[in-house]
Amino acid sequence: MHPECNLPIRFGEFPEAWDSVLVVLFHEGRLVLGLNGTRGGWEFPGGHREGQEHWQETARREAWEEAGAIVGELTHVGYYEIPGRHTTLIAHAIASRLDELPAGFEMVDRGVFDELPGNLTFDDGLYEAILHRLRDA
């Protein structure tokens, strides 16, 4: 477990089963997050798998729905589990393009940041731990 994170992250591993993907999204070297209209904070795109989607399909769909991002490069980072709730794959994605934010989804704005913004939806240290690992890779 990373010292900044309350969740055990299994870097480099792939679970037997998964139900969601978190997309750690970058564009031109900067972080891309969406502002969740319900929860009121910034978060990386992510969400549940639809049907039998491959993890890459889920990641690309969520990046588009929640950030208007067309993903080019996409790599698997690892996964984390919230017992009794989700097993979430972590994907590192590079957006080749940012289109207008699609309407009708939970994100009401998109931000492009040099560092994580202060008002994140989740303060469990997950994002910090993943970014620390990506910077060290």
C-alpha positions as a printed Julia matrix, in Angstrom:
137×3 Matrix{Float64}:
   0.0     0.0     0.0
   1.31    3.43   -0.91
   1.69    5.65    2.19
  -0.58    8.36    0.74
  -3.39    5.96   -0.19
  -5.99    4.21    1.95
  -6.61    1.54   -0.72
  -4.24   -1.28   -1.65
  -3.22   -0.78   -5.28
  -1.87   -3.76   -7.18
   0.42   -2.16   -9.72
   1.23   -4.25  -12.78
  -1.36   -6.89  -11.95
  -4.61   -7.81  -13.68
  -7.53   -9.17  -11.6
  -9.49  -12.3   -12.42
 -12.66  -10.21  -12.72
 -13.32   -6.47  -12.87
 -16.33   -4.21  -13.2
 -14.98   -0.68  -13.67
 -12.07    1.36  -15.02
 -10.35    4.5   -13.75
  -8.69    6.5   -16.54
  -5.68    8.54  -15.44
  -5.88   10.91  -18.38
  -3.28   13.3   -19.79
  -3.3    15.73  -22.71
  -0.1    17.45  -23.81
   1.56   16.45  -20.54
  -1.2    17.85  -18.32
  -3.83   16.11  -16.18
  -7.41   16.01  -17.48
 -10.21   15.7   -14.93
 -13.96   16.2   -14.99
 -16.06   18.14  -12.53
 -18.77   15.82  -11.25
 -22.07   17.71  -11.14
 -23.54   15.52   -8.4
 -20.53   15.07   -6.15
 -19.16   18.58   -6.74
 -15.47   17.71   -7.08
 -12.87   16.98   -9.72
 -12.17   13.38  -10.69
 -10.48   11.37  -13.37
 -12.85    9.77  -15.88
 -14.02    6.3   -15.01
 -17.0     4.08  -14.65
 -18.58    0.71  -15.02
 -17.99   -1.82  -17.74
 -20.92   -2.17  -20.15
 -21.72   -5.74  -21.15
 -18.58   -7.65  -22.08
 -16.47   -4.63  -23.05
 -12.73   -5.11  -23.14
 -11.04   -2.86  -20.54
  -9.66   -0.68  -23.33
 -13.16   -0.13  -24.72
 -14.46    0.86  -21.28
 -11.53    3.25  -20.75
 -11.94    4.92  -24.14
 -15.72    5.26  -23.71
 -15.42    6.74  -20.22
 -12.69    9.17  -21.31
 -14.97   10.43  -24.07
 -18.19   10.56  -22.0
 -16.6    12.27  -18.99
 -13.88   14.42  -20.58
 -14.6    14.67  -24.31
 -11.25   12.95  -24.85
 -10.24   10.91  -27.86
  -7.66    8.52  -26.44
  -4.56    7.59  -28.4
  -2.09    5.74  -26.19
  -3.59    3.55  -23.49
  -1.79    1.28  -21.02
  -2.82   -0.88  -18.09
  -1.38    0.28  -14.74
  -2.94   -2.12  -12.23
  -6.09   -2.32  -10.17
  -7.62   -1.72   -6.77
 -10.57   -3.23   -4.94
 -13.2    -1.68   -2.73
 -14.44   -4.81   -0.93
 -18.09   -5.51   -1.57
 -18.3    -2.76   -4.21
 -15.86   -2.72   -7.15
 -12.75   -4.12   -8.68
 -11.41   -1.23  -10.72
  -8.73   -1.43  -13.4
  -6.42    1.57  -13.64
  -5.53    2.8   -17.13
  -3.0     5.45  -18.09
  -4.27    7.31  -21.15
  -2.92    9.99  -23.44
  -5.64   12.01  -25.18
  -4.81   12.73  -28.8
  -7.61   15.3   -28.85
 -10.07   17.0   -26.51
 -13.47   17.6   -28.05
 -16.38   19.48  -26.51
 -17.6    17.85  -23.3
 -20.57   15.62  -24.22
 -23.93   16.55  -22.7
 -26.05   14.15  -20.72
 -23.34   12.61  -18.54
 -22.33   13.28  -14.93
 -19.45   15.65  -15.66
 -20.44   19.31  -16.02
 -16.98   20.72  -16.78
 -13.52   19.59  -17.78
 -10.27   20.91  -16.4
  -6.71   20.58  -17.64
  -4.21   20.91  -14.79
  -0.47   20.87  -14.15
  -1.11   19.31  -10.72
  -4.14   17.77   -9.03
  -6.66   20.47   -8.06
  -7.47   21.0    -4.39
 -11.13   20.12   -4.58
 -11.05   16.45   -5.56
 -14.19   14.37   -5.07
 -12.2    11.65   -3.32
  -9.48   12.39   -0.76
  -8.32    8.81   -0.19
  -4.87    9.39   -1.74
  -5.56    7.1    -4.69
  -4.82    9.67   -7.39
  -1.64   10.82   -5.66
  -0.39    7.24   -5.32
  -1.05    6.44   -8.98
   0.59    9.65  -10.21
   3.59    9.01   -7.97
   3.96    5.54   -9.52
   3.59    6.87  -13.07
   6.24    9.55  -12.46
   8.65    6.93  -11.1
   8.09    4.55  -14.03
